[in-house]
Amino acid sequence: MLKKVKRRVTALIIKCFRIKKRRRPSTPQQQPDLPPPPPPPQELTPSTMPHRHHKPSTTPFLFPKTQSTVLPDPSPFFSPNLLSSPLPTNSFFQNFVLKHGDQPEYIHPYLIKSALSSLSICYPPRFSNSAFIYQIFNADLTISATRNTNNGTDVNNIVSSYSDLSVTLDVPGNLRFFLVRGSPFLTCSVTSPTPLSISTIHAILSLTSNGNQTKHIIRLNNNQTWLCYSSSPINLTHSISLLTSDPFSGVIRFAILPDSDPRFETILDRFSTCYPTSGDAVFTKPFCVEYKWEKKGWGELLLLAHPLHQQLLSVDDGNVTVLKDFKYKSIDGDLVGVVGDSWVLRPSQVSVTWHSINGISEEYYPEIVSALVKDVKGLDSTKTTTSSSYFYGKLIARAARLALIAEEVCCPDVIPAVRKYLKETIEPWLEGSFNGNGFFYDPKWGGIVTKQGSVDSGADFGFGVYNDHHYHLGYFLYAIAVLAKIDPAWGRKYRPQAYSLMADFMTLGRREGSYYPRLRNFDLWKLHSWAGGLTEFADGRNQESTSEAINAYYSAALMGLSYGDSQLVSIGSTLATLEIQSSQTWWHVREGDDMYEAEFTRENRVVGVLWANKRDSGLWFAPPDWKECRLGIQVLPLLPITEVLFSDIGHVRDLVQWTMPALEREGVGEGWKGFVYAMEGLYNKDGALEKIRRLNKFDDGNSLSNLLWWIHSRGDGEEEWGGMRGNCWFGHYCH
């Protein structure tokens, strides 16, 4: 039976990837001083059309509208022309549009602060100890107009445009800053003759200018050297901590000289005349992301790549040149220079599968079936006590796992009970009849909120202010995908609602009139998700549970399998593998790695909360020494794709051994122990199985059936399998 299921899934995927791809709905505006660009590639987008057997709908389903009482007003910070479209709620520039808009954001390699009709730039030093690492903001340079037209009052800096890889910020006094991620230059366009003020909290030791006043070298008393380039002559004079200019119009750029090393000055000189104004990430095929920048000026474009970029960057096509020795320091690892107008990133190929990768030997069926019968017998929708969108989502996803496990161990008799339970628990949320909570649509920012969250910013873990959307909705999508698989008629009936939930965080297009922003949680430059929502944080966005983020995109891909939507399978699979590789790069701490400072690496095997500007060993809900929680929150929910996430068995062993002493602490929950033992099962199957059999409680999203399924699906020789590539059994269709 299992072989038949795998054959059907394989046939579906092969058929899906033969479907013609849709063209992107729009292309970037051409810059006037660049040659006409070639026709844009077709970008894969999740299908928004109904099931192929049904008549197309003219408009997508929308949950009832609500007027939230807790959401902030975006209008003071966005250009009016942007307010008619859905707005980002987990972006890399989120602090610029919350409260006073004056908290810094990390736009590699600089911390940028937008406040008081000015913009400050910092090349941040780091502080580290065994518990956390963070970058320190100092206003190394603050740029503003000496005179502006605001009658002495400070007004907000305004976001006039944004894209996947950039944001354009307009500052009073005719200043427009192109903040492009990974640019070693801060670029400002001064649109009419304006005197400039460039201040610093440090002392200016010297100011050296070239003969035509288009390059200036600024040396500060903190051992920093800054280079200033301008498109036309600018006359700068300085006092102890202030530079001022005569009226200037044109483009002015600032770049720190790494380590004040004169070897790199020639490189910055060479690339100072070409500047990017925006950049987008395009999904042209499965497991492929292409960066494309719009640029002005002349010459070649220089940007910086973080460690995961460097791992995924395709250099074989000759479109880019890597400057390996040209480096900037970063909390995310060394940033290396890359020359080229576009990059192609090729992440590993990972299949989404309903069932285990290795399969289960029939000799283990009886034990799993025995647990299944008991777990399914305990399903009772009338005894559901939670109204939390997060815990409810875990509850229904847990039940959905039971149906798939039953398929895998040839126990179809329990599936009708699971199907009945899923219908009774999911339908009230999709129909708006659930007592105490429900999904609504917020038109202010453009997205789904909950009934409780629309009046209480703390309800549903901040879901109403766009926190953790991919976590909550990912669980719902998993349950819906499974129910649509085992009951296709139900799936067809509720497809519009299912796709509305998916679109909240999986929308790719930027069509006018869209209801949701582009990829609400996923950061196309960092290549992982953020979860902070519309809450101001001094250290920017954050994410705690990478495994729940992976579950969101994995579940979306499964839903694509249920509905025969090849585009959704492709995008969900691609985002899931990017999230996995990001987790392995930045959350998984390996002994001997040089990603983080030695004192942090010695004491940690996994990051607790990862911030844009900080690494924390603690969790939102637990202190650093609760290591079982740190491990568990990066594992749950336990799924077939978890095996890919923890494919480095050497690291898994170190992680489990690092965690085990914490299990001796009084009060450790049985649910957390289950995830530790599951990881131990990757290299010590028999020992982990005995510990799992002795557990008497399980995480609310887990079960004994699921743990036994996990342990008994461990194959032989897994210690030799330490990578991701080659784990895609339809990979030959992808490139």
C-alpha positions in Angstrom: 0.0 0.0 0.0 2.8 2.4 0.9 4.5 1.8 -2.5 1.2 2.7 -4.2 0.9 5.9 -2.3 4.5 6.9 -3.2 3.8 6.1 -6.8 0.7 8.3 -6.8 2.6 11.2 -5.2 5.5 10.8 -7.6 3.2 10.8 -10.6 1.4 13.9 -9.3 4.7 15.8 -8.9 6.0 14.8 -12.3 2.8 16.0 -13.8 2.8 19.2 -11.8 6.3 20.3 -13.0 5.3 19.8 -16.6 2.6 22.5 -16.3 3.5 25.8 -18.0 4.7 28.5 -15.6 2.9 31.8 -15.3 4.5 35.0 -16.1 5.1 37.6 -13.4 2.3 40.1 -13.1 4.6 43.1 -13.4 8.2 44.0 -14.0 10.4 46.6 -12.3 10.4 50.1 -13.8 13.4 50.6 -16.1 16.0 53.2 -15.0 16.5 55.9 -17.7 20.3 55.6 -17.8 20.4 51.8 -18.3 20.0 49.8 -21.5 16.7 48.1 -21.9 16.5 45.0 -19.8 15.9 41.6 -21.4 12.4 40.1 -21.0 11.9 39.1 -17.3 11.8 35.4 -16.5 8.6 33.8 -15.6 8.1 33.8 -11.8 6.4 30.9 -10.2 3.5 31.9 -8.1 1.0 29.8 -6.0 -2.1 29.3 -8.0 -5.1 31.3 -6.9 -7.5 29.6 -9.3 -10.0 27.0 -8.0 -9.5 23.3 -8.4 -9.1 22.3 -12.1 -12.5 20.5 -12.0 -14.4 23.6 -10.9 -15.5 26.8 -12.6 -13.0 29.6 -11.9 -14.0 32.2 -9.3 -13.7 35.8 -10.1 -12.5 36.9 -6.7 -10.7 35.1 -3.9 -12.5 34.2 -0.6 -12.1 36.8 2.1 -12.8 36.3 5.8 -15.2 39.0 7.3 -13.6 42.4 7.7 -12.9 43.8 11.1 -11.7 47.1 12.4 -8.9 46.3 14.8 -8.5 48.5 17.9 -4.9 47.5 18.5 -3.1 47.9 15.2 -0.9 51.0 14.7 -1.7 53.5 12.0 0.7 53.2 9.0 -0.1 56.5 7.4 2.5 58.7 9.1 5.4 56.6 7.8 4.4 55.4 4.2 4.0 57.5 1.1 0.3 57.9 0.4 0.5 56.0 -2.9 1.6 52.9 -0.9 -1.3 52.9 1.6 -3.8 51.5 -0.9 -2.0 48.1 -1.0 -1.2 45.6 1.7 1.8 46.6 3.8 4.6 44.5 5.1 4.3 43.4 8.8 7.7 41.6 9.3 10.0 43.5 7.1 13.7 44.3 7.6 12.7 48.0 7.9 9.7 47.5 10.3 11.1 49.8 13.0 11.1 52.7 10.6 7.3 52.6 10.5 6.4 51.8 14.1 5.8 54.3 17.0 8.2 57.1 16.5 10.1 55.3 13.7 13.4 55.9 15.5 14.7 52.5 16.4 17.6 51.2 14.3 17.4 48.4 11.8 20.3 46.2 10.6 20.7 46.6 6.8 23.9 44.7 6.3 26.6 45.8 6.9 25.3 48.8 8.7 22.9 49.6 11.5 20.6 52.4 10.2 18.6 54.8 12.4 15.9 57.0 10.9 15.0 59.9 13.3 14.7 63.6 13.7 14.7 64.5 10.0 18.0 62.7 9.7 19.6 59.3 9.0 22.4 57.8 11.1 24.7 55.0 10.0 26.8 52.8 12.2 29.3 50.1 11.4 28.5 48.2 14.6 31.0 46.7 17.1 29.8 43.6 18.9 29.5 42.6 22.5 29.4 38.9 23.4 29.4 36.5 26.3 28.3 33.0 26.9 24.6 34.0 26.9 24.2 36.4 24.1 25.8 38.4 21.3 24.6 41.8 20.1 25.7 44.7 17.9 26.1 48.1 19.5 24.6 51.2 17.8 26.8 54.3 17.7 25.9 57.2 15.5 29.1 57.1 13.5 27.7 59.5 10.9 24.4 61.3 10.9 23.3 62.9 7.6 20.7 65.7 7.4 19.9 68.9 5.5 21.4 71.9 7.2 18.3 73.8 6.5 14.9 72.2 5.7 11.5 73.5 5.2 9.8 72.2 8.3 9.9 75.5 10.3 12.2 74.0 12.9 9.9 71.0 13.7 11.0 67.5 13.1 8.7 65.3 10.9 8.8 61.6 10.1 11.0 60.2 7.5 8.8 58.6 4.8 9.1 55.2 3.1 8.5 56.1 -0.6 9.1 52.6 -2.0 10.3 49.2 -0.9 11.2 45.9 -2.5 12.5 42.5 -1.4 16.1 43.8 -1.1 15.7 47.5 -0.5 13.8 50.4 1.0 13.8 54.0 -0.2 13.5 56.5 2.6 12.7 60.2 2.0 14.2 62.6 4.7 13.0 66.2 4.9 15.3 68.6 3.1 15.4 66.9 -0.4 17.2 63.8 0.8 16.4 60.4 -0.6 18.3 57.4 0.8 18.5 54.1 -1.2 18.9 51.6 1.5 19.9 48.4 -0.4 20.7 45.3 1.6 24.2 44.2 1.4 25.6 47.4 -0.1 28.9 48.6 1.4 27.8 52.1 0.4 25.1 54.3 1.9 23.6 56.2 -1.1 21.8 59.5 -0.9 20.2 61.4 -3.7 20.0 65.2 -3.1 17.3 66.3 -5.4 17.9 70.1 -5.3 20.8 72.3 -4.1 20.9 71.7 -0.3 23.6 72.4 2.3 24.4 69.1 4.1 25.3 68.4 7.7 27.3 65.3 8.6 27.8 64.9 12.3 29.5 62.2 14.4 29.6 61.2 18.0 33.3 60.7 17.6 36.1 63.3 17.0 37.1 64.0 13.4 40.9 63.6 13.2 41.3 64.6 9.6 39.5 65.3 6.4 41.3 64.7 3.1 39.8 65.6 -0.3 40.9 64.9 -3.9 41.6 67.6 -6.3 38.1 67.8 -7.8 36.2 67.5 -4.5 34.4 64.3 -5.4 36.2 62.0 -2.9 36.8 62.7 0.8 38.5 60.6 3.4 37.2 61.1 7.0 39.3 59.7 9.8 37.7 59.4 13.2 39.2 58.9 16.7 37.6 55.4 17.1 40.0 54.1 14.4 37.3 54.2 11.7 38.0 55.6 8.2 35.0 56.6 6.1 35.1 57.4 2.4 32.7 59.9 0.9 32.0 59.9 -2.9 29.9 62.5 -4.8 28.7 62.7 -8.3 29.7 66.3 -8.5 32.1 68.5 -6.4 31.1 69.1 -2.8 33.0 71.4 -0.6 33.2 70.0 3.0 34.5 71.8 6.0 34.8 70.4 9.5 34.9 71.1 13.2 35.7 68.6 15.9 32.6 66.5 15.2 30.7 68.1 12.4 31.1 68.4 8.6 29.1 70.9 6.6 28.8 71.6 2.9 27.9 74.3 0.5 24.6 73.7 -1.3 24.9 70.4 -3.2 22.7 68.4 -5.5 23.5 65.0 -7.0 24.4 61.7 -5.4 26.6 61.3 -2.4 27.8 57.9 -1.0 29.4 56.9 2.2 31.3 53.7 2.9 33.5 52.5 5.8 37.0 51.3 4.9 37.1 47.8 6.4 39.6 47.7 9.2 40.9 51.0 7.8 42.9 48.8 5.4 44.2 50.9 2.5 44.1 47.7 0.2 40.3 48.0 0.1 40.2 51.6 -0.8 41.0 50.9 -4.5 38.1 48.4 -4.6 35.6 51.0 -3.1 37.0 53.6 -5.5 36.4 51.3 -8.5 32.7 50.6 -7.6 31.7 54.0 -6.2 30.1 55.2 -9.5 27.5 52.5 -9.8 24.7 52.4 -7.2 21.6 50.2 -6.8 18.2 51.8 -6.2 16.2 48.6 -5.5 16.3 44.9 -5.8 13.9 41.9 -6.1 14.1 38.2 -5.7 12.5 36.2 -8.4 11.5 32.5 -8.3 12.2 31.4 -11.9 12.1 27.6 -11.3 11.9 25.1 -8.4 14.8 25.4 -5.9 16.2 28.6 -7.6 16.1 32.2 -6.5 17.5 35.0 -8.6 18.4 38.4 -7.3 18.0 41.3 -9.7 18.9 44.9 -8.9 18.0 48.2 -10.6 21.0 50.4 -10.8 22.2 53.9 -11.8 25.5 55.5 -12.6 28.1 53.6 -14.6 30.4 50.6 -14.1 29.8 47.4 -12.3 27.7 46.8 -9.2 29.4 45.7 -5.9 27.3 44.1 -3.1 28.1 41.9 -0.1 27.0 38.3 0.4 26.4 36.6 3.8 27.6 33.1 4.5 24.4 31.3 3.2 24.5 33.4 0.0 28.1 32.3 -0.4 27.1 28.7 0.0 24.2 28.9 -2.5 25.6 31.4 -5.0 26.0 30.0 -8.6 29.3 31.2 -10.1 29.4 28.8 -13.0 27.3 31.0 -15.3 29.9 33.8 -15.1 27.5 36.5 -14.1 29.2 37.2 -10.8 32.7 37.6 -9.5 33.5 36.9 -5.8 36.1 39.1 -4.1 37.0 36.6 -1.4 39.4 38.9 0.5 37.1 41.9 0.5 35.1 41.4 3.7 32.9 43.2 6.2 32.2 41.9 9.7 28.6 41.0 10.6 26.7 39.2 13.4 25.7 36.8 10.6 29.3 36.0 9.7 31.7 37.6 7.3 30.1 39.5 4.3 32.1 39.0 1.1 32.1 41.2 -2.0 30.3 40.0 -5.1 30.4 41.9 -8.4 27.4 41.5 -10.7 24.0 42.9 -11.5 22.1 39.7 -10.7 22.8 36.6 -8.6 21.4 33.1 -8.9 21.0 31.1 -5.7 20.5 27.4 -5.8 19.4 25.8 -2.5 19.4 22.1 -1.9 16.6 20.1 -3.4 14.3 18.6 -0.8 11.1 16.7 -1.4 8.0 17.2 0.6 6.6 13.8 1.4 3.5 12.7 3.3 5.2 9.8 4.9 8.6 8.9 6.2 11.6 9.1 3.9 12.9 5.6 4.7 9.6 3.8 5.3 8.8 1.5 8.2 9.5 -2.3 8.4 6.3 -4.3 8.9 7.7 -5.9 12.1 7.1 -2.5 13.8 3.5 -2.0 12.6 1.8 -3.7 15.7 3.4 -1.4 18.3 2.5 1.7 16.2 -1.0 0.5 15.5 -1.6 -0.2 19.1 -0.7 3.4 20.0 -2.7 4.7 17.0 -5.9 3.0 18.2 -5.5 4.5 21.6 -4.7 8.0 20.3 -7.5 8.0 17.8 -9.9 6.8 20.5 -9.0 9.9 22.5 -10.1 12.3 19.8 -13.3 14.1 20.8 -14.1 17.5 19.4 -16.6 18.2 22.1 -13.8 18.2 24.7 -11.7 20.9 23.0 -11.0 23.5 25.6 -8.6 25.9 23.9 -9.7 28.9 21.8 -6.1 30.0 21.0 -5.3 29.9 17.3 -1.9 28.6 18.1 -2.8 25.7 20.5 -5.9 24.9 18.4 -3.7 24.6 15.3 -1.3 22.3 17.1 -4.3 20.2 18.2 -5.7 19.6 14.7 -2.3 19.1 13.2 -1.6 16.4 15.8 -4.8 14.6 14.8 -3.9 14.9 11.1 -0.6 13.2 11.8 -2.5 10.2 13.0 -4.2 9.8 9.7 -0.9 9.8 7.8 0.7 7.4 10.2 -2.3 5.1 9.8 -1.8 5.2 6.0 1.9 4.3 6.4 1.4 1.4 8.7 -1.7 0.1 6.7 -4.3 0.8 9.4 -7.1 2.3 7.4 -9.8 1.5 10.0 -8.9 4.5 12.2 -8.9 7.0 9.4 -12.7 7.7 9.4 -12.6 8.7 13.0 -9.7 11.1 12.3 -11.6 12.5 9.3 -14.7 13.1 11.4 -12.7 14.8 14.1 -10.9 17.1 11.6 -14.1 18.1 10.0 -15.7 18.9 13.3 -12.7 21.0 14.5 -11.7 22.8 11.3 -15.0 23.7 9.7 -16.0 26.2 12.5 -12.9 28.2 11.9 -13.4 28.3 8.1 -17.2 29.0 8.4 -16.8 31.6 11.2 -18.9 29.7 13.7 -16.3 28.8 16.3 -17.3 30.0 19.7 -14.9 32.5 21.2 -12.5 33.1 18.3 -12.3 33.1 14.6 -10.5 34.5 11.5 -11.2 38.0 10.3 -9.6 40.3 7.6 -7.9 43.5 8.6 -7.9 46.0 5.7 -5.5 48.5 7.4 -2.4 46.5 6.9 -3.9 43.7 4.8 -4.1 40.4 6.4 -5.9 37.9 8.6 -6.3 38.5 12.3 -8.3 36.7 15.0 -11.3 37.9 16.8 -9.5 37.9 20.1 -6.4 39.5 18.5 -8.3 42.3 17.0 -9.1 43.8 20.4 -6.2 42.5 22.5 -2.6 42.8 21.2 -1.4 40.0 23.6 -4.1 37.5 22.6 -3.1 34.5 20.5 0.6 35.3 21.1 0.2 38.6 19.2 -1.5 37.2 16.1 -3.7 40.3 15.9 -0.5 42.4 15.4 0.9 40.0 12.9 3.2 38.0 15.2 3.8 34.3 14.4 1.3 34.1 11.5 3.3 31.4 9.7 3.4 29.3 12.9 -0.4 29.4 13.6 -1.5 29.2 10.0 1.1 26.5 9.2 -0.6 24.1 11.6 -4.0 24.9 10.1 -2.7 24.3 6.6 -1.2 21.0 7.6 -4.5 19.7 9.0 -6.4 21.1 6.0 -3.9 19.5 3.6 -4.4 16.1 5.2 -8.2 16.3 5.4 -8.3 17.4 1.7 -6.1 14.4 0.9 -8.3 11.8 2.7 -11.6 13.5 1.7 -11.2 15.3 -1.7 -14.9 16.3 -1.7 -14.4 18.2 1.5 -11.2 19.7 0.1 -13.0 21.1 -2.9 -15.7 22.6 -0.8 -13.4 24.5 1.5 -10.6 25.3 -1.0 -11.3 29.0 -1.1 -11.0 29.4 2.7 -7.9 27.2 2.7 -6.2 29.3 0.0 -7.1 32.5 1.9 -5.2 31.2 4.9 -2.3 30.2 2.7 -2.2 33.5 0.9 -1.9 35.5 4.2 1.8 34.5 4.4 2.5 32.9 1.0 1.4 35.5 -1.5 4.2 36.2 -4.1 2.6 38.6 -6.5 2.2 42.4 -6.2 -1.0 42.8 -8.1 -3.0 45.9 -7.6 -5.9 45.1 -5.4 -4.2 42.2 -3.7 -5.4 41.4 -0.2 -2.1 40.3 1.3 1.5 41.6 1.2 4.3 39.7 -0.6 5.6 36.8 1.6 4.6 38.2 5.0 7.1 36.4 7.1 9.9 35.2 4.7 12.9 37.4 4.3 14.2 37.0 0.8 17.7 38.4 1.7 18.3 36.6 5.0 16.5 33.5 3.5 14.5 32.7 6.6 11.4 34.0 8.3 10.8 36.6 11.0 8.0 36.4 13.5 7.9 39.7 15.4 5.0 41.4 13.6 4.0 45.0 14.2 5.9 45.4 17.5 8.8 47.7 17.9 12.0 46.0 19.1 15.4 47.7 19.6 17.1 44.6 17.9 14.7 44.4 15.0 12.7 41.3 14.0 13.2 38.0 15.7 12.4 34.3 15.2 12.4 31.6 17.9 11.2 28.3 16.3 12.7 27.6 12.9 11.0 24.2 12.8 7.5 25.7 13.0 8.5 28.1 10.2 9.6 25.1 8.1 6.3 23.4 9.0 4.4 26.4 7.5 6.1 26.1 4.0 6.1 22.3 4.1 2.4 22.3 4.9 1.7 24.8 2.1 3.5 22.4 -0.3 1.5 19.5 1.1 -1.7 21.5 0.4 -0.4 22.0 -3.1 -0.1 18.2 -3.4 -3.7 17.8 -2.2 -5.1 20.3 -4.7 -2.8 19.4 -7.6 -1.2 22.9 -7.5 2.3 22.5 -8.9 3.1 26.2 -8.2 2.3 25.9 -4.6 4.3 22.6 -4.3 7.3 24.4 -5.9 7.2 27.5 -3.8 6.5 25.8 -0.6 9.3 23.3 -1.1 11.8 26.0 -2.1 10.9 28.2 1.0 11.1 25.1 3.3 14.6 24.2 2.1 15.8 27.8 2.4 14.4 27.9 6.0 16.2 24.6 6.7 19.5 25.8 5.4 19.2 29.1 7.3 18.4 27.2 10.5 21.5 25.0 10.0 23.6 28.1 9.3 22.5 30.5 12.1 20.5 28.6 14.7 22.5 25.3 14.9 25.7 26.1 16.8 28.5 23.7 16.1 31.6 23.3 18.2 34.6 24.6 16.4 32.6 26.8 14.0 33.7 30.5 13.6 30.2 31.8 12.9 29.9 33.2 16.5 32.3 34.3 19.2 34.1 31.5 21.0 32.6 32.1 24.4 29.1 31.8 22.9 29.9 28.8 20.9 31.5 26.9 23.8 28.3 27.1 25.9 25.6 26.7 23.3 24.6 24.1 20.7 21.5 26.0 19.5 20.3 29.6 19.5 17.3 30.4 21.6 15.9 33.6 19.9 17.6 34.9 16.8 17.2 38.6 16.3 18.2 40.8 13.3 20.8 42.4 15.6 21.2 39.9 18.4 21.7 36.2 19.3 20.1 35.1 22.6 20.4 31.8 24.4 17.1 32.5 26.3 13.6 31.8 25.0 10.5 33.9 25.1 9.1 31.4 27.6 12.1 29.8 29.2 15.6 30.8 30.6 18.8 29.6 28.9 19.4 26.6 31.2 16.1 25.0 30.1 18.1 23.4 27.3 15.4 20.8 26.7 13.1 23.7 25.6 15.7 25.2 23.4 16.1 21.9 21.6 12.4 21.1 21.5 11.3 24.5 20.1 13.7 23.9 17.2 12.3 20.4 16.6 8.5 20.6 16.9 6.3 19.5 15.2 8.0 16.1 14.5 7.5 15.5 10.7 9.1 13.6 7.8 11.0 16.8 6.9 12.5 17.0 10.4 14.9 14.3 9.3 16.2 16.8 6.6 16.5 19.6 9.1 18.7 17.5 11.4 20.7 15.7 8.7 24.0 16.5 10.4 24.1 13.5 12.8 27.4 14.6 14.4 25.7 17.9 15.5 22.6 16.1 16.6 24.7 13.9 18.9 26.4 17.0 20.4 23.1 18.7 20.8 21.5 15.8 22.6 24.5 15.3 24.9 24.5 19.0 25.7 20.8 18.8 26.5 20.7 15.6 28.6 21.9 17.0 31.9 19.0 19.5 31.9 16.5 16.6 32.0 17.6 15.9 35.6 16.2 19.2 36.7 13.0 18.9 38.8 9.9 19.7 36.9 11.1 19.1 33.4 8.0 18.4 31.2 7.5 14.9 29.6 6.6 16.6 26.4 10.0 18.3 26.1 11.7 15.0 26.9 10.0 13.4 24.0 11.7 15.7 21.5 15.1 15.1 23.1 14.6 11.4 22.8 13.4 11.7 19.2 16.7 13.4 18.4 18.6 10.8 20.2 16.9 8.2 18.0 18.8 9.6 15.0 21.9 7.9 16.3 20.8 5.6 19.2 17.5 4.1 18.0 17.1 1.4 20.7 18.1 3.5 23.6 15.7 6.3 22.6 12.9 3.9 22.0 13.1 2.6 25.5 12.9 6.1 26.9 10.0 7.0 24.7 8.1 3.9 25.9 8.4 5.1 29.5 6.9 8.6 28.8 3.5 9.2 30.3 2.7 12.6 28.7 3.4 14.2 25.3 3.5 17.7 23.9 0.1 19.0 22.9 1.1 18.7 19.2 2.7 15.3 19.6 1.7 11.8 20.5 3.0 8.4 21.3 2.0 7.2 17.8 4.1 10.0 16.3 7.1 9.3 18.4 7.0 5.5 17.7 6.5 6.3 14.0 9.6 8.5 14.1 11.8 6.0 15.9 10.7 3.0 13.8 11.2 4.9 10.5 14.9 5.4 11.3 16.9 3.6 8.6 20.3 2.0 8.7 23.5 3.9 8.0 22.1 7.3 8.7 25.3 8.5 10.4 26.9 8.4 7.0 24.1 10.6 5.6 25.1 14.1 6.6 23.9 16.3 3.7 20.7 17.6 2.1 21.5 17.5 -1.6 20.3 14.3 -3.3 17.4 14.0 -0.9 15.0 15.1 -3.6 13.5 12.2 -5.5 12.1 14.4 -8.1 15.3 16.6 -8.3 15.9 15.8 -12.0 12.8 17.7 -12.8 14.0 20.8 -11.0 16.9 22.2 -13.0 
